[in-house]
Amino acid sequence: NGLVINTNGQVEAGGSLLLTSGIITTTNTNILTISNTESICVDPLGGTANSFVNGPLKKQIVQGDGFKFPIGKGNILGNKLSTLSSQTGTQVWTAEYFTPNLTYTQRATPLTYVNSQEYWRVSSTNGNSARIRIAWDPNSDLTALMTENGLEDMRVAQFNTSSNLWEEKTSSATGVPTGALNNGYVTSDDQISIPTAGFADFTTASVNI
């Protein structure tokens, strides 16, 4: 039915993580780490609506690889986040899904709308950097179908803890299949560095809606 990690430490998955039935509940103290550095080591990719990690998940990622985090919150699957690492060697990245996004009205120009439904917290060592990719589907709060100019209006947004505003990151969006507006993903064009705090929050946003 599910697994709650309460070992007062870490549980490590060195092989493949099979997510077909049951939810794995973690906390910042009691966390699951996937030490397998392969980018495809979760079956099925991204988990399922019936089986995902409810809480933070750590993953060892090697330079040039990406990983789709099979995470969610409660009974809600939030597996739309991927990190594309650029660091030399192997780095540990942690992601956690949150819903709803209570700060979605706090936005800096030129953003005109920020996803109110969800956001993702990405953690790593201060200074580590990666490109951030966030997908959307017809059930998402924000899709390219809702924007004035479709895909070109979609952005990755990062929350600035100094200004308490969501800010746009230079981004490129892709429809799935090519040209589609109801399904797709948006990726930051540049590597985003983890700040001194050790984490950053991300979601989708638009510059015209």
Contacts in CASP RR format, 6 or more apart in sequence:
PFRMAT RR
TARGET T0000
AUTHOR 0000-0000-0000
METHOD contacts of the structure
MODEL  1
NGLVINTNGQVEAGGSLLLTSGIITTTNTNILTISNTESICVDPLGGTAN
SFVNGPLKKQIVQGDGFKFPIGKGNILGNKLSTLSSQTGTQVWTAEYFTP
NLTYTQRATPLTYVNSQEYWRVSSTNGNSARIRIAWDPNSDLTALMTENG
LEDMRVAQFNTSSNLWEEKTSSATGVPTGALNNGYVTSDDQISIPTAGFA
DFTTASVNI
1 22 0 8 1.000
2 22 0 8 1.000
2 23 0 8 1.000
2 24 0 8 1.000
2 25 0 8 1.000
3 22 0 8 1.000
3 23 0 8 1.000
3 24 0 8 1.000
3 25 0 8 1.000
4 24 0 8 1.000
4 25 0 8 1.000
5 11 0 8 1.000
5 24 0 8 1.000
5 25 0 8 1.000
5 26 0 8 1.000
5 27 0 8 1.000
5 30 0 8 1.000
5 31 0 8 1.000
5 32 0 8 1.000
6 30 0 8 1.000
7 30 0 8 1.000
8 29 0 8 1.000
8 30 0 8 1.000
9 29 0 8 1.000
9 30 0 8 1.000
9 31 0 8 1.000
10 30 0 8 1.000
10 31 0 8 1.000
10 32 0 8 1.000
10 33 0 8 1.000
10 58 0 8 1.000
11 30 0 8 1.000
11 31 0 8 1.000
11 32 0 8 1.000
11 33 0 8 1.000
12 32 0 8 1.000
12 33 0 8 1.000
12 34 0 8 1.000
12 35 0 8 1.000
13 32 0 8 1.000
13 33 0 8 1.000
13 34 0 8 1.000
13 35 0 8 1.000
13 36 0 8 1.000
14 34 0 8 1.000
14 35 0 8 1.000
14 36 0 8 1.000
15 34 0 8 1.000
15 35 0 8 1.000
15 36 0 8 1.000
15 41 0 8 1.000
16 36 0 8 1.000
16 41 0 8 1.000
16 42 0 8 1.000
16 43 0 8 1.000
17 34 0 8 1.000
17 41 0 8 1.000
17 42 0 8 1.000
17 43 0 8 1.000
17 70 0 8 1.000
18 43 0 8 1.000
19 42 0 8 1.000
19 43 0 8 1.000
19 44 0 8 1.000
19 46 0 8 1.000
19 47 0 8 1.000
19 48 0 8 1.000
19 51 0 8 1.000
19 52 0 8 1.000
19 70 0 8 1.000
20 43 0 8 1.000
20 44 0 8 1.000
20 48 0 8 1.000
20 50 0 8 1.000
20 51 0 8 1.000
21 50 0 8 1.000
21 51 0 8 1.000
22 50 0 8 1.000
22 51 0 8 1.000
23 50 0 8 1.000
23 51 0 8 1.000
23 52 0 8 1.000
23 53 0 8 1.000
23 54 0 8 1.000
23 74 0 8 1.000
23 75 0 8 1.000
24 32 0 8 1.000
24 51 0 8 1.000
24 52 0 8 1.000
24 53 0 8 1.000
24 54 0 8 1.000
25 53 0 8 1.000
25 54 0 8 1.000
25 55 0 8 1.000
26 32 0 8 1.000
26 53 0 8 1.000
26 54 0 8 1.000
26 55 0 8 1.000
26 56 0 8 1.000
26 57 0 8 1.000
27 55 0 8 1.000
27 56 0 8 1.000
28 56 0 8 1.000
31 56 0 8 1.000
31 57 0 8 1.000
31 58 0 8 1.000
31 94 0 8 1.000
32 53 0 8 1.000
32 57 0 8 1.000
32 58 0 8 1.000
33 57 0 8 1.000
33 58 0 8 1.000
33 59 0 8 1.000
33 60 0 8 1.000
33 92 0 8 1.000
34 41 0 8 1.000
34 42 0 8 1.000
34 57 0 8 1.000
34 58 0 8 1.000
34 59 0 8 1.000
34 60 0 8 1.000
35 60 0 8 1.000
36 60 0 8 1.000
37 60 0 8 1.000
37 61 0 8 1.000
37 62 0 8 1.000
37 65 0 8 1.000
37 90 0 8 1.000
39 61 0 8 1.000
39 65 0 8 1.000
39 66 0 8 1.000
39 67 0 8 1.000
42 68 0 8 1.000
42 70 0 8 1.000
45 68 0 8 1.000
45 70 0 8 1.000
46 52 0 8 1.000
46 68 0 8 1.000
46 69 0 8 1.000
46 70 0 8 1.000
46 79 0 8 1.000
47 70 0 8 1.000
47 77 0 8 1.000
47 79 0 8 1.000
48 77 0 8 1.000
49 77 0 8 1.000
52 70 0 8 1.000
52 71 0 8 1.000
52 72 0 8 1.000
52 77 0 8 1.000
52 78 0 8 1.000
52 79 0 8 1.000
53 69 0 8 1.000
53 70 0 8 1.000
53 71 0 8 1.000
53 72 0 8 1.000
54 71 0 8 1.000
54 72 0 8 1.000
54 73 0 8 1.000
54 74 0 8 1.000
55 71 0 8 1.000
55 72 0 8 1.000
55 73 0 8 1.000
55 96 0 8 1.000
55 97 0 8 1.000
56 71 0 8 1.000
56 94 0 8 1.000
56 95 0 8 1.000
56 96 0 8 1.000
56 121 0 8 1.000
56 123 0 8 1.000
57 69 0 8 1.000
57 70 0 8 1.000
57 71 0 8 1.000
57 94 0 8 1.000
57 95 0 8 1.000
57 96 0 8 1.000
58 92 0 8 1.000
58 93 0 8 1.000
58 94 0 8 1.000
59 67 0 8 1.000
59 69 0 8 1.000
59 92 0 8 1.000
59 93 0 8 1.000
59 94 0 8 1.000
59 95 0 8 1.000
60 90 0 8 1.000
60 91 0 8 1.000
60 92 0 8 1.000
61 67 0 8 1.000
61 83 0 8 1.000
61 85 0 8 1.000
61 90 0 8 1.000
61 91 0 8 1.000
61 92 0 8 1.000
61 93 0 8 1.000
61 130 0 8 1.000
62 85 0 8 1.000
62 89 0 8 1.000
62 90 0 8 1.000
62 91 0 8 1.000
63 85 0 8 1.000
63 86 0 8 1.000
63 87 0 8 1.000
63 88 0 8 1.000
63 89 0 8 1.000
63 90 0 8 1.000
64 84 0 8 1.000
64 85 0 8 1.000
64 86 0 8 1.000
65 84 0 8 1.000
65 85 0 8 1.000
66 82 0 8 1.000
66 83 0 8 1.000
66 84 0 8 1.000
66 85 0 8 1.000
67 82 0 8 1.000
67 83 0 8 1.000
67 85 0 8 1.000
67 93 0 8 1.000
68 79 0 8 1.000
68 81 0 8 1.000
68 82 0 8 1.000
69 79 0 8 1.000
69 81 0 8 1.000
69 82 0 8 1.000
69 83 0 8 1.000
69 95 0 8 1.000
69 97 0 8 1.000
69 120 0 8 1.000
70 79 0 8 1.000
71 78 0 8 1.000
71 79 0 8 1.000
71 81 0 8 1.000
71 95 0 8 1.000
71 96 0 8 1.000
71 97 0 8 1.000
71 120 0 8 1.000
72 78 0 8 1.000
72 79 0 8 1.000
72 97 0 8 1.000
73 97 0 8 1.000
73 98 0 8 1.000
73 99 0 8 1.000
76 97 0 8 1.000
76 99 0 8 1.000
78 97 0 8 1.000
78 99 0 8 1.000
78 118 0 8 1.000
79 97 0 8 1.000
80 118 0 8 1.000
80 120 0 8 1.000
80 134 0 8 1.000
80 135 0 8 1.000
80 136 0 8 1.000
80 137 0 8 1.000
80 140 0 8 1.000
80 185 0 8 1.000
81 95 0 8 1.000
81 97 0 8 1.000
81 120 0 8 1.000
81 122 0 8 1.000
81 132 0 8 1.000
81 133 0 8 1.000
81 134 0 8 1.000
81 135 0 8 1.000
81 202 0 8 1.000
82 132 0 8 1.000
82 133 0 8 1.000
82 134 0 8 1.000
82 135 0 8 1.000
82 185 0 8 1.000
83 93 0 8 1.000
83 95 0 8 1.000
83 122 0 8 1.000
83 130 0 8 1.000
83 131 0 8 1.000
83 132 0 8 1.000
83 133 0 8 1.000
84 130 0 8 1.000
84 131 0 8 1.000
84 132 0 8 1.000
84 133 0 8 1.000
84 187 0 8 1.000
85 91 0 8 1.000
85 93 0 8 1.000
85 128 0 8 1.000
85 130 0 8 1.000
86 129 0 8 1.000
86 130 0 8 1.000
86 131 0 8 1.000
86 191 0 8 1.000
87 128 0 8 1.000
87 129 0 8 1.000
87 130 0 8 1.000
91 124 0 8 1.000
91 125 0 8 1.000
91 128 0 8 1.000
92 124 0 8 1.000
92 125 0 8 1.000
93 122 0 8 1.000
93 123 0 8 1.000
93 124 0 8 1.000
93 128 0 8 1.000
93 130 0 8 1.000
94 122 0 8 1.000
94 123 0 8 1.000
94 124 0 8 1.000
94 199 0 8 1.000
95 120 0 8 1.000
95 121 0 8 1.000
95 122 0 8 1.000
95 123 0 8 1.000
96 120 0 8 1.000
96 121 0 8 1.000
96 123 0 8 1.000
97 118 0 8 1.000
97 120 0 8 1.000
98 118 0 8 1.000
98 119 0 8 1.000
98 120 0 8 1.000
98 121 0 8 1.000
98 201 0 8 1.000
99 117 0 8 1.000
99 118 0 8 1.000
99 119 0 8 1.000
100 116 0 8 1.000
100 117 0 8 1.000
100 118 0 8 1.000
101 114 0 8 1.000
101 115 0 8 1.000
101 116 0 8 1.000
101 117 0 8 1.000
101 118 0 8 1.000
101 119 0 8 1.000
101 203 0 8 1.000
103 114 0 8 1.000
103 159 0 8 1.000
103 164 0 8 1.000
103 166 0 8 1.000
104 114 0 8 1.000
104 115 0 8 1.000
104 116 0 8 1.000
104 166 0 8 1.000
104 203 0 8 1.000
105 114 0 8 1.000
106 114 0 8 1.000
106 164 0 8 1.000
106 165 0 8 1.000
106 166 0 8 1.000
107 113 0 8 1.000
107 114 0 8 1.000
107 157 0 8 1.000
107 165 0 8 1.000
107 166 0 8 1.000
107 167 0 8 1.000
107 205 0 8 1.000
108 160 0 8 1.000
108 163 0 8 1.000
108 165 0 8 1.000
108 166 0 8 1.000
108 167 0 8 1.000
108 168 0 8 1.000
110 168 0 8 1.000
110 207 0 8 1.000
111 155 0 8 1.000
111 157 0 8 1.000
111 166 0 8 1.000
111 167 0 8 1.000
111 168 0 8 1.000
111 205 0 8 1.000
111 206 0 8 1.000
111 207 0 8 1.000
112 206 0 8 1.000
112 207 0 8 1.000
112 208 0 8 1.000
112 209 0 8 1.000
113 142 0 8 1.000
113 205 0 8 1.000
113 206 0 8 1.000
113 209 0 8 1.000
114 142 0 8 1.000
114 157 0 8 1.000
114 166 0 8 1.000
114 203 0 8 1.000
114 204 0 8 1.000
114 205 0 8 1.000
115 140 0 8 1.000
115 141 0 8 1.000
115 142 0 8 1.000
115 157 0 8 1.000
115 203 0 8 1.000
115 204 0 8 1.000
115 205 0 8 1.000
116 141 0 8 1.000
117 140 0 8 1.000
117 141 0 8 1.000
117 142 0 8 1.000
118 141 0 8 1.000
118 203 0 8 1.000
119 159 0 8 1.000
119 201 0 8 1.000
119 202 0 8 1.000
119 203 0 8 1.000
120 134 0 8 1.000
120 201 0 8 1.000
120 202 0 8 1.000
120 203 0 8 1.000
121 199 0 8 1.000
121 200 0 8 1.000
121 201 0 8 1.000
121 202 0 8 1.000
122 130 0 8 1.000
122 132 0 8 1.000
122 194 0 8 1.000
122 199 0 8 1.000
122 200 0 8 1.000
122 201 0 8 1.000
122 202 0 8 1.000
123 194 0 8 1.000
123 198 0 8 1.000
123 199 0 8 1.000
124 130 0 8 1.000
124 194 0 8 1.000
124 198 0 8 1.000
125 194 0 8 1.000
125 198 0 8 1.000
126 194 0 8 1.000
126 195 0 8 1.000
126 196 0 8 1.000
126 197 0 8 1.000
126 198 0 8 1.000
127 193 0 8 1.000
127 194 0 8 1.000
127 195 0 8 1.000
128 193 0 8 1.000
128 194 0 8 1.000
129 191 0 8 1.000
129 192 0 8 1.000
129 193 0 8 1.000
129 194 0 8 1.000
130 191 0 8 1.000
130 192 0 8 1.000
131 187 0 8 1.000
131 188 0 8 1.000
131 189 0 8 1.000
131 190 0 8 1.000
131 191 0 8 1.000
131 192 0 8 1.000
132 156 0 8 1.000
132 158 0 8 1.000
132 169 0 8 1.000
132 187 0 8 1.000
132 188 0 8 1.000
132 192 0 8 1.000
132 202 0 8 1.000
133 156 0 8 1.000
133 185 0 8 1.000
133 186 0 8 1.000
133 187 0 8 1.000
133 188 0 8 1.000
134 156 0 8 1.000
134 185 0 8 1.000
134 186 0 8 1.000
134 202 0 8 1.000
134 203 0 8 1.000
134 204 0 8 1.000
135 176 0 8 1.000
135 183 0 8 1.000
135 184 0 8 1.000
135 185 0 8 1.000
136 142 0 8 1.000
136 143 0 8 1.000
136 144 0 8 1.000
136 183 0 8 1.000
136 184 0 8 1.000
136 185 0 8 1.000
136 186 0 8 1.000
136 204 0 8 1.000
137 143 0 8 1.000
137 182 0 8 1.000
137 183 0 8 1.000
137 184 0 8 1.000
138 182 0 8 1.000
138 183 0 8 1.000
140 204 0 8 1.000
142 154 0 8 1.000
142 204 0 8 1.000
142 205 0 8 1.000
142 206 0 8 1.000
142 209 0 8 1.000
143 181 0 8 1.000
143 182 0 8 1.000
143 183 0 8 1.000
144 150 0 8 1.000
144 151 0 8 1.000
144 153 0 8 1.000
144 154 0 8 1.000
144 173 0 8 1.000
144 175 0 8 1.000
144 181 0 8 1.000
144 182 0 8 1.000
144 184 0 8 1.000
145 181 0 8 1.000
145 182 0 8 1.000
146 206 0 8 1.000
146 209 0 8 1.000
147 153 0 8 1.000
147 154 0 8 1.000
147 206 0 8 1.000
147 207 0 8 1.000
147 208 0 8 1.000
147 209 0 8 1.000
148 208 0 8 1.000
148 209 0 8 1.000
149 208 0 8 1.000
150 173 0 8 1.000
150 181 0 8 1.000
151 173 0 8 1.000
151 174 0 8 1.000
151 175 0 8 1.000
151 179 0 8 1.000
151 181 0 8 1.000
152 173 0 8 1.000
153 206 0 8 1.000
153 207 0 8 1.000
153 208 0 8 1.000
153 209 0 8 1.000
154 171 0 8 1.000
154 173 0 8 1.000
154 186 0 8 1.000
154 204 0 8 1.000
154 205 0 8 1.000
154 206 0 8 1.000
155 168 0 8 1.000
155 169 0 8 1.000
155 171 0 8 1.000
155 186 0 8 1.000
155 204 0 8 1.000
155 205 0 8 1.000
155 206 0 8 1.000
155 207 0 8 1.000
156 168 0 8 1.000
156 169 0 8 1.000
156 171 0 8 1.000
156 186 0 8 1.000
156 187 0 8 1.000
156 188 0 8 1.000
156 202 0 8 1.000
156 203 0 8 1.000
156 204 0 8 1.000
156 205 0 8 1.000
157 166 0 8 1.000
157 167 0 8 1.000
157 168 0 8 1.000
157 169 0 8 1.000
157 202 0 8 1.000
157 203 0 8 1.000
157 204 0 8 1.000
157 205 0 8 1.000
158 166 0 8 1.000
158 167 0 8 1.000
158 169 0 8 1.000
158 192 0 8 1.000
158 200 0 8 1.000
158 201 0 8 1.000
158 202 0 8 1.000
159 165 0 8 1.000
159 166 0 8 1.000
159 167 0 8 1.000
159 200 0 8 1.000
159 201 0 8 1.000
159 202 0 8 1.000
159 203 0 8 1.000
160 166 0 8 1.000
160 167 0 8 1.000
161 195 0 8 1.000
161 197 0 8 1.000
166 203 0 8 1.000
166 205 0 8 1.000
168 205 0 8 1.000
168 207 0 8 1.000
169 188 0 8 1.000
169 189 0 8 1.000
169 190 0 8 1.000
169 192 0 8 1.000
170 188 0 8 1.000
170 189 0 8 1.000
170 190 0 8 1.000
171 186 0 8 1.000
171 187 0 8 1.000
171 188 0 8 1.000
171 189 0 8 1.000
172 186 0 8 1.000
172 187 0 8 1.000
172 189 0 8 1.000
173 184 0 8 1.000
173 185 0 8 1.000
173 186 0 8 1.000
173 187 0 8 1.000
174 184 0 8 1.000
174 185 0 8 1.000
174 186 0 8 1.000
174 187 0 8 1.000
175 181 0 8 1.000
175 183 0 8 1.000
175 184 0 8 1.000
175 185 0 8 1.000
176 183 0 8 1.000
176 184 0 8 1.000
176 185 0 8 1.000
177 183 0 8 1.000
186 204 0 8 1.000
192 200 0 8 1.000
194 200 0 8 1.000
END
